[in-house]
Amino acid sequence: MKKLKDILYKVAVEAVYGSTDVSVNILVFDSRKVTKNDVFIALKGTVVDAHQYIPSVIESGASVIICEDLPENTLENIVYVLVKDSKEALAIMADNFYENPSQKLKLIGITGTNGKTTIATLLYNLFKVAGFKVGLLSTVKILVDNDEFTATHTTPDSLMINHYLKMMVDSGVTHCFMEVSSHGIHQKRTKGLFFTGGIFTNLSHDHLDYHSSFAEYRDVKKSFFDDLPKSAFALVNIDDKNGGVMLQNTVAKKHSYALKTIADYKAKIIENQLNGLLLNINTHEVWTKLIGNFNAYNLLAIYATADLLEIEELESLRLLSGLESVSGRFQYLVSESGITAIVDYAHTPDALKNVLETINTIRTHNEKVITVVGCGGDRDKIKRPKMAHIATQLSNQTIFTSDNPRSENPQTIIDEMEAGVAPQNFKKYISIVDRKQAIKTASAMAEKGDILLIAGKGHEAYQEIHGVRTHFDDYETITEILKQLQK
């Protein structure tokens, strides 16, 4: 049990009805999970306003209500705390409840459209091999040193973040690398956290189903850097035109990385092949197993972060050379018949363009590039024709298929994609709604030396159709199909 007054430290409280000198059990924002002496935080969501559940949570035993609007009928035995922003209050209270864990380790946040998962995961791997106890909060998984937990969101809710950070502190973890999404920032999930550093990767079209405009999307990312403390570092990709924007109002120590422009951390691609990259980083040559220009940026960000966290330069370069690709991020296999299959999470126009341009840079052009791609349902519709245009423009053959249609009709999604195909590319695509059948057809089209790109889902091991999730793994599926074709 903890004292309510201690949990409310630094929360912008507008009024209190009752005493804060009371002991409480846990913090809860899901009305279905409330038990005796819990603190219920009423959040206003885009669909549901949890203020309507205040009477029922009191019946379930809640003794404290945190709310933006005071109920018409209040009870004498219940403490009501009026706040301006329940989401921000939840984040700060969660930090206090778990005894400010982010202040007891080095927490690094990675934000941007593409590259967050790769950078966070590879930083975890690099620091792990370097001998540190490390934590990871990513889209793919959550790691508390060696213990793995399933991730459900890019940025978990405030309670889960602090819960895992507390576990990390208790396990002796010294560094944690965390993906920070625009949703997470906008919903105040990272408020109250103490970041040792922030990394900006790039910014391109994404999540415009959630954000009203690209400018809002950019400014939400920027607010993460605005909130960094003076003691932190802000590391940005200055080749991206939004890199400078991220630094405009931050009080953190400013650092930059780039391949094309003057920066604190500089790299040049010497060789770009299907089996790896040869880079010159700050005058040192290093061979890495990762592929493509986008990974050159990722590796440079990792190198810069390691330097800022005081890993010795030559040791850092040695560790970089041993890093392997992350699950579902340009993950490839070569079949016995000589077909190369690449599985990538590319689900934005910019990411798809990066992957296909990388393939076209390192291919011989004596082979075909066959792309299987779809777009998610109940998400940003604007990018659908753009994705189709890019896929057909940069591939020899494209198959449009289902991604996670969710509640939408998958054929409708494909129809909206097809609207983006340029007339000269009409003969370069077909549509197959069933994703497994689309991958099977692409494999049957391929000959020795050809390159198959399965884009959009990457590490995801499910497909969601009409609200029902079933097991589906692109890498597993293409591996199985290519083996069958060899028989």
C-alpha positions, 0 to 999 in steps of 0.5 A, spaced: 500 500 500 502 507 498 500 513 500 495 517 495 499 524 496 506 521 494 503 518 488 500 525 486 507 528 487 508 533 481 501 532 478 497 538 476 491 537 481 486 542 480 482 540 486 481 535 491 475 532 495 477 528 501 484 527 504 490 525 500 493 522 506 490 515 505 493 508 503 491 505 496 492 499 493 494 500 485 493 504 479 487 502 474 484 505 468 480 499 465 474 499 469 473 492 469 479 491 473 478 495 479 478 492 486 478 494 493 482 500 495 484 501 488 485 508 484 481 509 478 484 514 473 478 516 468 481 517 461 477 520 455 479 516 449 477 517 442 471 512 442 469 512 450 469 516 456 471 512 462 468 518 466 461 514 465 464 508 469 465 512 475 459 509 479 461 502 477 468 502 479 466 505 486 461 499 487 467 494 485 471 497 491 475 504 488 477 508 493 480 514 489 477 517 483 482 521 478 478 525 473 477 531 469 470 532 470 467 531 477 461 527 477 454 530 479 453 525 485 459 525 490 460 520 495 463 522 502 467 516 503 471 517 496 476 521 494 476 525 488 482 528 485 480 533 479 486 534 474 486 538 467 489 532 463 488 524 466 492 521 461 498 526 463 496 525 471 496 517 469 503 517 466 506 521 472 502 517 477 505 511 474 512 513 475 511 515 482 507 509 484 513 504 481 518 509 485 521 513 479 525 507 475 527 511 469 531 515 473 535 509 476 537 507 469 539 510 462 533 510 458 534 512 451 528 513 446 528 512 439 522 516 435 521 517 427 517 513 422 522 508 420 528 504 423 525 505 431 525 497 432 532 496 428 535 501 432 532 499 439 533 492 438 540 492 435 542 497 441 540 492 446 544 487 442 550 491 442 550 493 449 548 486 451 554 483 448 559 489 451 557 486 457 551 490 460 545 488 463 540 491 458 532 492 457 528 493 451 521 496 450 519 495 442 514 493 437 517 486 437 518 484 444 520 487 451 526 484 454 528 485 461 535 483 461 534 475 458 527 475 460 522 476 454 515 478 454 510 479 449 509 486 446 502 489 444 503 496 442 509 500 440 509 504 446 505 500 452 501 504 456 504 508 462 503 503 467 506 497 463 512 502 461 513 503 469 512 496 471 517 493 466 522 499 468 521 497 475 523 490 473 529 492 470 531 496 475 530 490 480 534 486 475 540 490 475 539 493 468 543 499 467 541 501 460 534 501 456 532 502 449 525 504 448 521 505 441 517 512 442 511 512 437 507 518 435 501 515 439 505 514 445 507 521 445 500 524 443 497 520 449 502 522 454 504 515 455 512 517 456 510 523 461 514 523 467 519 518 464 526 521 465 530 520 458 538 520 458 537 521 450 533 521 444 534 519 437 530 521 431 531 517 425 526 520 419 519 522 418 515 520 412 508 519 411 505 515 416 499 514 421 495 520 418 489 516 420 490 518 427 494 525 426 490 530 422 496 532 418 503 531 417 505 537 421 501 535 427 505 528 426 511 532 426 510 536 431 508 531 436 515 527 435 518 534 436 515 535 443 518 529 445 525 532 444 522 539 447 521 535 453 528 532 454 532 535 460 538 539 459 542 532 462 540 528 456 542 528 449 538 529 442 541 525 436 538 526 430 538 524 422 540 531 419 539 528 412 532 528 414 529 535 413 525 534 419 532 533 423 533 540 425 526 541 427 527 536 432 532 540 435 529 547 435 527 548 442 530 542 446 535 544 451 538 537 451 545 536 448 545 537 440 548 531 436 547 529 429 548 524 424 548 523 416 551 520 410 550 526 405 551 532 409 556 535 415 554 532 421 557 530 428 557 522 426 558 521 419 558 515 414 560 513 407 557 507 404 563 503 400 560 497 398 552 495 398 551 488 397 546 482 398 550 479 404 552 486 407 555 493 407 562 496 407 562 503 411 567 508 413 564 511 419 568 517 422 574 515 418 574 507 420 572 502 415 567 496 418 564 491 414 556 489 417 551 484 415 546 489 415 544 491 408 541 497 404 542 505 405 537 505 410 541 500 415 547 505 414 543 510 417 541 505 423 548 503 424 550 510 424 545 512 429 547 506 433 554 507 433 553 515 435 549 512 441 554 507 443 559 513 443 555 518 447 554 512 452 561 512 452 563 505 449 570 505 446 570 507 439 574 501 436 570 496 441 563 499 438 566 498 431 567 491 433 561 490 436 557 493 430 560 488 425 557 482 429 550 485 429 545 481 425 538 483 422 532 484 426 526 479 425 522 482 419 526 487 417 530 485 411 530 478 413 532 474 407 533 467 405 536 463 399 532 457 397 536 451 394 533 453 387 537 460 388 531 464 389 532 470 394 526 471 399 526 478 403 521 479 408 520 486 411 515 490 415 515 496 410 508 498 411 509 506 409 510 509 402 517 511 404 519 504 407 517 500 401 521 505 397 527 504 401 527 497 401 525 496 393 531 502 391 536 498 396 534 491 392 535 495 385 541 498 387 544 491 389 541 487 384 544 485 377 538 487 373 539 480 370 533 477 374 526 479 376 524 483 382 517 480 384 513 484 390 507 482 394 504 487 398 498 489 401 495 495 406 492 494 413 484 495 414 482 501 418 488 505 417 490 511 413 487 510 406 491 516 403 497 511 403 494 505 399 495 508 392 502 511 393 504 504 396 501 501 389 505 506 385 511 505 388 511 497 388 509 497 381 514 502 379 520 499 382 518 492 381 518 487 375 512 484 377 507 486 383 501 482 387 497 486 391 494 482 397 491 482 404 495 485 410 491 485 416 484 488 413 481 488 420 474 490 419 474 492 412 473 488 406 480 486 403 478 487 396 476 494 397 483 495 400 486 492 394 481 496 389 484 503 393 491 501 392 490 499 384 488 506 383 495 509 384 498 504 379 500 508 373 498 506 366 504 504 364 505 499 369 498 496 368 501 489 366 506 489 371 501 487 377 495 482 379 491 482 385 490 475 389 486 477 396 488 471 400 495 472 402 498 465 402 496 464 395 499 471 393 506 468 396 505 462 393 503 465 386 509 469 387 514 463 388 511 460 382 513 466 378 520 466 380 526 463 377 533 462 379 536 468 381 530 472 382 528 476 388 521 476 392 519 481 397 514 480 401 512 487 404 508 489 410 507 485 416 515 483 417 515 480 424 507 480 425 505 472 426 498 473 425 493 476 420 487 480 422 480 479 418 473 481 420 476 482 427 479 475 428 486 474 429 489 467 426 496 465 426 500 467 419 508 469 419 510 471 412 517 468 413 515 462 416 510 461 410 515 463 404 520 458 407 515 453 407 513 454 400 520 455 397 521 448 400 515 445 397 517 448 390 524 444 391 521 437 392 
